[in-house]
Amino acid sequence: MKIEWKRIPEIIKDAKFICDTVSPEDVFQGEIGNCYFLSAVSALAENDFRIKNIFGELKINPNGFYMARIMFRGVYQ
């Protein structure tokens, strides 16, 4: 099986990066074997403000680049 990487606008026209609300049901497992990461994202999505605070911009970036704030030992890096 060959995996082909695509940017979101190439797959879904008029996609939104984050809608008004975020929930654990919004997280889906794909084919790249990253269930450990997705389970952490799903846990964060229990309170949607946690997900929204991670990202500086909540719009689709046409180049596929996103800034995410990373916390290490309780301090944003």
Order of alpha helices (4+ residues) and beta strands (2+ residues): alpha-alpha-alpha-beta-beta
